[in-house]
Amino acid sequence: MSSIDSTQPIVAEEVGLLYDRLTQLDTEEAGGSLHLGYWDLDDDTTPLVEAADRLTDMMTDRLRITGGQRLLDVGCGLGQPAMRIAQRVGAHVSGVSISEGQIARARKLAAAQGLSDMVEFHHADAMRLPFDDESFDAAIAIESVFHMPDREQVFREIHRVLRPGGRLVLTDFFERGPIPADKQTAVNRLLRDFIMTLADPGDYVSMLARAGLRFVELLDITEQSVRQTFSQMARDGERDLDPIFEEETDSKFSPADMIDVDEFGSLLLVARKPA
Ligand SMILES: C[S@@+](CC[C@H](N)C(=O)[O-])C[C@H]1O[C@@H](n2cnc3c(N)ncnc32)[C@H](O)[C@@H]1O
């Protein structure tokens, strides 16, 4: 039996405060994506920052949106994916984040890049989206739903704000296989320190259906994303994250401890609202 703590109760506001603290640690120039990279080949040594944009592009291509359409970015981080999509596709992107600090930073970065008329950022909880019914052509959620108290409620909200036929593309983390006893501490530290739960991939299709969405595609992208990302993070030396964790513990998450955890999976999922 697994002793992975994937059911810890999550309080959205605590996630917001965690990201507020992380945002304060960033330097002014840091405006990057906060998600895994994507590498097709084992010998591809593309730096994480570029490989992360590649994952954004892969997901964007699956949204099937065109210039002038409206995209919702659920859990938008510092706005890098939203700004990239606005520039690449010409879509209008509305991002939401539970972190006030991220929203302030994202607005500043968008203004600096002259993109304020293409992207807008809102401090809001994805469990209660501040948008009208059927107001978006598509939605994207890059590595954000694992922080949310109830995935199904988030999918109900996304279903509500999508127009009929609109697509949702997301990435999420899941337990790909039973996590061996000697690797469970590393995974539990990651889940605890970053306030996350792992998805049950077996339940995804029915969870989407209960929220009114139809399953389209599910890809296991673990091999192309997880190991390289943690290796590069460990090699490049993480910033000292200590100040962001309120609890003083001597056992904190470390990317190096996650490199060999092949059972920690990443999935890419596409769903759509029936037309
Ligand atoms: C790992 S970051 C990913 C950020 C961004 N999608 C990216 O790829 O750069 C997770 C994001 O989810 C947001 N988030 C977590 N829980 C949320 C909630 N309940 N409502 C809105 N945003 C939330 C966080 O504030 C953060 O922006």
The ligand as an SDF file (V2000), in Angstrom:
LIG
                    3D

 27 29  0  0  0  0  0  0  0  0999 V2000
    3.2010   25.7740  -10.4120 C   0  0  0  0  0  0  0  0  0  0  0  0
    2.4150   27.3400  -10.6340 S   0  0  0  0  0  0  0  0  0  0  0  0
    2.1350   27.3130  -12.4030 C   0  0  0  0  0  0  0  0  0  0  0  0
    1.9870   28.7040  -12.9540 C   0  0  0  0  0  0  0  0  0  0  0  0
    1.7680   28.8000  -14.4540 C   0  0  0  0  0  0  0  0  0  0  0  0
    0.6600   27.9990  -14.9000 N   0  0  0  0  0  0  0  0  0  0  0  0
    3.0050   28.4210  -15.2050 C   0  0  0  0  0  0  0  0  0  0  0  0
    3.0060   27.3570  -15.8070 O   0  0  0  0  0  0  0  0  0  0  0  0
    3.9650   29.1980  -15.1860 O   0  0  0  0  0  0  0  0  0  0  0  0
    0.7890   27.0820   -9.9540 C   0  0  0  0  0  0  0  0  0  0  0  0
   -0.1620   28.2430  -10.0990 C   0  0  0  0  0  0  0  0  0  0  0  0
   -1.4900   27.8510   -9.6910 O   0  0  0  0  0  0  0  0  0  0  0  0
   -2.0550   28.9220   -8.9480 C   0  0  0  0  0  0  0  0  0  0  0  0
   -3.1340   28.4210   -8.0830 N   0  0  0  0  0  0  0  0  0  0  0  0
   -3.0520   27.4490   -7.1570 C   0  0  0  0  0  0  0  0  0  0  0  0
   -4.2390   27.2960   -6.5310 N   0  0  0  0  0  0  0  0  0  0  0  0
   -5.0970   28.1820   -7.0970 C   0  0  0  0  0  0  0  0  0  0  0  0
   -6.4790   28.5020   -6.9140 C   0  0  0  0  0  0  0  0  0  0  0  0
   -7.2330   27.8730   -5.9980 N   0  0  0  0  0  0  0  0  0  0  0  0
   -7.0220   29.4680   -7.6900 N   0  0  0  0  0  0  0  0  0  0  0  0
   -6.2780   30.1260   -8.6060 C   0  0  0  0  0  0  0  0  0  0  0  0
   -4.9700   29.8750   -8.8200 N   0  0  0  0  0  0  0  0  0  0  0  0
   -4.3840   28.9180   -8.0960 C   0  0  0  0  0  0  0  0  0  0  0  0
   -0.8720   29.4610   -8.1730 C   0  0  0  0  0  0  0  0  0  0  0  0
   -1.1690   30.7160   -7.6230 O   0  0  0  0  0  0  0  0  0  0  0  0
    0.1740   29.4630   -9.2820 C   0  0  0  0  0  0  0  0  0  0  0  0
    0.0020   30.6140  -10.0640 O   0  0  0  0  0  0  0  0  0  0  0  0
  1  2  1  0
  2  3  1  0
  2 10  1  0
  3  4  1  0
  4  5  1  0
  5  6  1  0
  5  7  1  0
  7  8  2  0
  7  9  1  0
 10 11  1  0
 11 12  1  0
 11 26  1  0
 12 13  1  0
 13 14  1  0
 13 24  1  0
 14 15  1  0
 14 23  1  0
 15 16  2  0
 16 17  1  0
 17 18  1  0
 17 23  2  0
 18 19  1  0
 18 20  2  0
 20 21  1  0
 21 22  2  0
 22 23  1  0
 24 25  1  0
 24 26  1  0
 26 27  1  0
M  CHG  2   2   1   9  -1
M  END
$$$$
